[in-house]
Amino acid sequence: MSRTKRRRHSEEFKREAVRLVTEQGYSLAEAATIRGEVHR
């Protein structure tokens, strides 16, 4: 079995994702989609 490589995100990416969830009321999955990530 191969291990999947973890993605590293910039501080800006993380701040924006947190803002979407805490201030805008998006779910984690919605924030990930908006930021261009696939939530699994």
mmCIF file as gemmi writes it, N, C-alpha and C atoms, coordinates in Angstrom:
data_model
loop_
_atom_site.group_PDB
_atom_site.id
_atom_site.type_symbol
_atom_site.label_atom_id
_atom_site.label_alt_id
_atom_site.label_comp_id
_atom_site.label_asym_id
_atom_site.label_entity_id
_atom_site.label_seq_id
_atom_site.pdbx_PDB_ins_code
_atom_site.Cartn_x
_atom_site.Cartn_y
_atom_site.Cartn_z
_atom_site.occupancy
_atom_site.B_iso_or_equiv
_atom_site.pdbx_formal_charge
_atom_site.auth_seq_id
_atom_site.auth_asym_id
_atom_site.pdbx_PDB_model_num
ATOM 1 N N . MET Axp A 1 ? 0.84 -1.187 0 1 0 ? 1 A 1
ATOM 2 C CA . MET Axp A 1 ? 0 0 0 1 0 ? 1 A 1
ATOM 3 C C . MET Axp A 1 ? 0.882 1.246 0 1 0 ? 1 A 1
ATOM 4 N N . SER Axp A 2 ? 0.495 2.214 -0.789 1 0 ? 2 A 1
ATOM 5 C CA . SER Axp A 2 ? 1.254 3.456 -0.804 1 0 ? 2 A 1
ATOM 6 C C . SER Axp A 2 ? 0.573 4.476 0.1 1 0 ? 2 A 1
ATOM 7 N N . ARG Axp A 3 ? 1.377 5.304 0.688 1 0 ? 3 A 1
ATOM 8 C CA . ARG Axp A 3 ? 0.844 6.359 1.538 1 0 ? 3 A 1
ATOM 9 C C . ARG Axp A 3 ? 0.537 7.572 0.679 1 0 ? 3 A 1
ATOM 10 N N . THR Axp A 4 ? -0.547 8.234 1.007 1 0 ? 4 A 1
ATOM 11 C CA . THR Axp A 4 ? -0.858 9.462 0.284 1 0 ? 4 A 1
ATOM 12 C C . THR Axp A 4 ? -0.045 10.596 0.887 1 0 ? 4 A 1
ATOM 13 N N . LYS Axp A 5 ? 0.378 11.487 0.04 1 0 ? 5 A 1
ATOM 14 C CA . LYS Axp A 5 ? 1.19 12.609 0.491 1 0 ? 5 A 1
ATOM 15 C C . LYS Axp A 5 ? 0.28 13.704 1.041 1 0 ? 5 A 1
ATOM 16 N N . ARG Axp A 6 ? 0.599 14.191 2.222 1 0 ? 6 A 1
ATOM 17 C CA . ARG Axp A 6 ? -0.185 15.26 2.825 1 0 ? 6 A 1
ATOM 18 C C . ARG Axp A 6 ? 0.125 16.576 2.138 1 0 ? 6 A 1
ATOM 19 N N . ARG Axp A 7 ? -0.905 17.338 1.912 1 0 ? 7 A 1
ATOM 20 C CA . ARG Axp A 7 ? -0.726 18.653 1.296 1 0 ? 7 A 1
ATOM 21 C C . ARG Axp A 7 ? -0.381 19.668 2.365 1 0 ? 7 A 1
ATOM 22 N N . ARG Axp A 8 ? 0.456 20.588 2.01 1 0 ? 8 A 1
ATOM 23 C CA . ARG Axp A 8 ? 0.792 21.693 2.914 1 0 ? 8 A 1
ATOM 24 C C . ARG Axp A 8 ? 0.171 22.959 2.349 1 0 ? 8 A 1
ATOM 25 N N . HIS Axp A 9 ? -0.535 23.655 3.205 1 0 ? 9 A 1
ATOM 26 C CA . HIS Axp A 9 ? -1.236 24.859 2.771 1 0 ? 9 A 1
ATOM 27 C C . HIS Axp A 9 ? -0.599 26.086 3.4 1 0 ? 9 A 1
ATOM 28 N N . SER Axp A 10 ? -0.651 27.185 2.666 1 0 ? 10 A 1
ATOM 29 C CA . SER Axp A 10 ? -0.089 28.44 3.157 1 0 ? 10 A 1
ATOM 30 C C . SER Axp A 10 ? -0.925 28.962 4.326 1 0 ? 10 A 1
ATOM 31 N N . GLU Axp A 11 ? -0.322 29.853 5.095 1 0 ? 11 A 1
ATOM 32 C CA . GLU Axp A 11 ? -1.044 30.47 6.21 1 0 ? 11 A 1
ATOM 33 C C . GLU Axp A 11 ? -2.255 31.24 5.69 1 0 ? 11 A 1
ATOM 34 N N . GLU Axp A 12 ? -2.117 31.888 4.547 1 0 ? 12 A 1
ATOM 35 C CA . GLU Axp A 12 ? -3.23 32.636 3.96 1 0 ? 12 A 1
ATOM 36 C C . GLU Axp A 12 ? -4.4 31.703 3.641 1 0 ? 12 A 1
ATOM 37 N N . PHE Axp A 13 ? -4.098 30.554 3.07 1 0 ? 13 A 1
ATOM 38 C CA . PHE Axp A 13 ? -5.125 29.565 2.739 1 0 ? 13 A 1
ATOM 39 C C . PHE Axp A 13 ? -5.866 29.15 4.008 1 0 ? 13 A 1
ATOM 40 N N . LYS Axp A 14 ? -5.111 28.859 5.056 1 0 ? 14 A 1
ATOM 41 C CA . LYS Axp A 14 ? -5.716 28.411 6.312 1 0 ? 14 A 1
ATOM 42 C C . LYS Axp A 14 ? -6.581 29.501 6.936 1 0 ? 14 A 1
ATOM 43 N N . ARG Axp A 15 ? -6.075 30.739 6.949 1 0 ? 15 A 1
ATOM 44 C CA . ARG Axp A 15 ? -6.843 31.85 7.522 1 0 ? 15 A 1
ATOM 45 C C . ARG Axp A 15 ? -8.16 32.05 6.781 1 0 ? 15 A 1
ATOM 46 N N . GLU Axp A 16 ? -8.099 31.992 5.451 1 0 ? 16 A 1
ATOM 47 C CA . GLU Axp A 16 ? -9.309 32.18 4.651 1 0 ? 16 A 1
ATOM 48 C C . GLU Axp A 16 ? -10.312 31.052 4.901 1 0 ? 16 A 1
ATOM 49 N N . ALA Axp A 17 ? -9.836 29.829 5.008 1 0 ? 17 A 1
ATOM 50 C CA . ALA Axp A 17 ? -10.727 28.697 5.277 1 0 ? 17 A 1
ATOM 51 C C . ALA Axp A 17 ? -11.396 28.849 6.645 1 0 ? 17 A 1
ATOM 52 N N . VAL Axp A 18 ? -10.635 29.251 7.648 1 0 ? 18 A 1
ATOM 53 C CA . VAL Axp A 18 ? -11.191 29.459 8.993 1 0 ? 18 A 1
ATOM 54 C C . VAL Axp A 18 ? -12.214 30.587 8.966 1 0 ? 18 A 1
ATOM 55 N N . ARG Axp A 19 ? -11.912 31.657 8.246 1 0 ? 19 A 1
ATOM 56 C CA . ARG Axp A 19 ? -12.844 32.787 8.145 1 0 ? 19 A 1
ATOM 57 C C . ARG Axp A 19 ? -14.163 32.351 7.504 1 0 ? 19 A 1
ATOM 58 N N . LEU Axp A 20 ? -14.082 31.549 6.463 1 0 ? 20 A 1
ATOM 59 C CA . LEU Axp A 20 ? -15.301 31.075 5.802 1 0 ? 20 A 1
ATOM 60 C C . LEU Axp A 20 ? -16.183 30.288 6.764 1 0 ? 20 A 1
ATOM 61 N N . VAL Axp A 21 ? -15.571 29.485 7.611 1 0 ? 21 A 1
ATOM 62 C CA . VAL Axp A 21 ? -16.334 28.658 8.551 1 0 ? 21 A 1
ATOM 63 C C . VAL Axp A 21 ? -16.857 29.488 9.718 1 0 ? 21 A 1
ATOM 64 N N . THR Axp A 22 ? -15.989 30.297 10.33 1 0 ? 22 A 1
ATOM 65 C CA . THR Axp A 22 ? -16.38 31.003 11.549 1 0 ? 22 A 1
ATOM 66 C C . THR Axp A 22 ? -17.213 32.248 11.299 1 0 ? 22 A 1
ATOM 67 N N . GLU Axp A 23 ? -16.891 33.002 10.257 1 0 ? 23 A 1
ATOM 68 C CA . GLU Axp A 23 ? -17.595 34.26 10.022 1 0 ? 23 A 1
ATOM 69 C C . GLU Axp A 23 ? -18.73 34.147 9.012 1 0 ? 23 A 1
ATOM 70 N N . GLN Axp A 24 ? -18.583 33.28 8.038 1 0 ? 24 A 1
ATOM 71 C CA . GLN Axp A 24 ? -19.574 33.186 6.978 1 0 ? 24 A 1
ATOM 72 C C . GLN Axp A 24 ? -20.556 32.033 7.18 1 0 ? 24 A 1
ATOM 73 N N . GLY Axp A 25 ? -20.242 31.134 8.114 1 0 ? 25 A 1
ATOM 74 C CA . GLY Axp A 25 ? -21.169 30.051 8.426 1 0 ? 25 A 1
ATOM 75 C C . GLY Axp A 25 ? -21.118 28.85 7.497 1 0 ? 25 A 1
ATOM 76 N N . TYR Axp A 26 ? -20.059 28.751 6.698 1 0 ? 26 A 1
ATOM 77 C CA . TYR Axp A 26 ? -19.922 27.598 5.813 1 0 ? 26 A 1
ATOM 78 C C . TYR Axp A 26 ? -19.494 26.368 6.609 1 0 ? 26 A 1
ATOM 79 N N . SER Axp A 27 ? -19.842 25.191 6.091 1 0 ? 27 A 1
ATOM 80 C CA . SER Axp A 27 ? -19.345 23.953 6.695 1 0 ? 27 A 1
ATOM 81 C C . SER Axp A 27 ? -17.904 23.751 6.243 1 0 ? 27 A 1
ATOM 82 N N . LEU Axp A 28 ? -17.2 22.825 6.872 1 0 ? 28 A 1
ATOM 83 C CA . LEU Axp A 28 ? -15.825 22.529 6.45 1 0 ? 28 A 1
ATOM 84 C C . LEU Axp A 28 ? -15.786 22.065 5.003 1 0 ? 28 A 1
ATOM 85 N N . ALA Axp A 29 ? -16.74 21.232 4.619 1 0 ? 29 A 1
ATOM 86 C CA . ALA Axp A 29 ? -16.787 20.729 3.244 1 0 ? 29 A 1
ATOM 87 C C . ALA Axp A 29 ? -17.02 21.868 2.254 1 0 ? 29 A 1
ATOM 88 N N . GLU Axp A 30 ? -17.923 22.788 2.6 1 0 ? 30 A 1
ATOM 89 C CA . GLU Axp A 30 ? -18.188 23.923 1.714 1 0 ? 30 A 1
ATOM 90 C C . GLU Axp A 30 ? -16.966 24.828 1.595 1 0 ? 30 A 1
ATOM 91 N N . ALA Axp A 31 ? -16.299 25.087 2.714 1 0 ? 31 A 1
ATOM 92 C CA . ALA Axp A 31 ? -15.102 25.931 2.695 1 0 ? 31 A 1
ATOM 93 C C . ALA Axp A 31 ? -14.013 25.284 1.853 1 0 ? 31 A 1
ATOM 94 N N . ALA Axp A 32 ? -13.856 23.983 1.971 1 0 ? 32 A 1
ATOM 95 C CA . ALA Axp A 32 ? -12.851 23.272 1.178 1 0 ? 32 A 1
ATOM 96 C C . ALA Axp A 32 ? -13.167 23.378 -0.305 1 0 ? 32 A 1
ATOM 97 N N . THR Axp A 33 ? -14.435 23.252 -0.657 1 0 ? 33 A 1
ATOM 98 C CA . THR Axp A 33 ? -14.835 23.356 -2.059 1 0 ? 33 A 1
ATOM 99 C C . THR Axp A 33 ? -14.572 24.762 -2.59 1 0 ? 33 A 1
ATOM 100 N N . ILE Axp A 34 ? -14.915 25.764 -1.819 1 0 ? 34 A 1
ATOM 101 C CA . ILE Axp A 34 ? -14.694 27.149 -2.223 1 0 ? 34 A 1
ATOM 102 C C . ILE Axp A 34 ? -13.207 27.42 -2.412 1 0 ? 34 A 1
ATOM 103 N N . ARG Axp A 35 ? -12.394 26.864 -1.528 1 0 ? 35 A 1
ATOM 104 C CA . ARG Axp A 35 ? -10.946 27.081 -1.592 1 0 ? 35 A 1
ATOM 105 C C . ARG Axp A 35 ? -10.274 26.175 -2.62 1 0 ? 35 A 1
ATOM 106 N N . GLY Axp A 36 ? -11.048 25.341 -3.297 1 0 ? 36 A 1
ATOM 107 C CA . GLY Axp A 36 ? -10.492 24.518 -4.368 1 0 ? 36 A 1
ATOM 108 C C . GLY Axp A 36 ? -9.935 23.179 -3.936 1 0 ? 36 A 1
ATOM 109 N N . GLU Axp A 37 ? -10.352 22.7 -2.784 1 0 ? 37 A 1
ATOM 110 C CA . GLU Axp A 37 ? -9.905 21.405 -2.276 1 0 ? 37 A 1
ATOM 111 C C . GLU Axp A 37 ? -11.054 20.418 -2.332 1 0 ? 37 A 1
ATOM 112 N N . VAL Axp A 38 ? -10.721 19.162 -2.382 1 0 ? 38 A 1
ATOM 113 C CA . VAL Axp A 38 ? -11.73 18.111 -2.333 1 0 ? 38 A 1
ATOM 114 C C . VAL Axp A 38 ? -11.792 17.61 -0.906 1 0 ? 38 A 1
ATOM 115 N N . HIS Axp A 39 ? -12.948 17.745 -0.287 1 0 ? 39 A 1
ATOM 116 C CA . HIS Axp A 39 ? -13.131 17.29 1.096 1 0 ? 39 A 1
ATOM 117 C C . HIS Axp A 39 ? -13.533 15.829 1.071 1 0 ? 39 A 1
ATOM 118 N N . ARG Axp A 40 ? -12.804 15 1.797 1 0 ? 40 A 1
ATOM 119 C CA . ARG Axp A 40 ? -13.12 13.557 1.829 1 0 ? 40 A 1
ATOM 120 C C . ARG Axp A 40 ? -13.573 13.135 3.187 1 0 ? 40 A 1
